[in-house]
Amino acid sequence: MPISYLSNQELAKDVHTALCAAEKGPVVIIRDGTAPTHVLLSFQDYQELLTRPRNIAASLAMPEVEDVDFDVTRVDIQLRKADFT
């Protein structure tokens, strides 16, 4: 299910709809105008966030993907002296 968006006013008028959306989808983003201000998610999703590993290697790991062909072109970056004149 896609991310849901609600305005502050919509949230104030109908909290039940926001809670149902948080249960069904990944998150509900609350906006003030066009700027996001808050995120509403289920307690279960919150607990999963807390128990996830917090290191870059674990975050970037993709154990479900095997044998990915990834061709990298070497980039030669040259340093030069700064000209402060």
JOHU-V387350 format. One record per helix or strand of 2 or more residues. SS is the DSSP state (A for helix, B for strand). FROM is the first residue (numbers start at 1). LEN is the number of residues. If there is no record, write none. Layout:
SS_FROM_LEN ; SS_FROM_LEN
//
This chain:
B_4_4 ; A_8_6 ; A_15_10 ; B_28_5 ; B_35_6 ; A_43_9 ; A_56_5
//
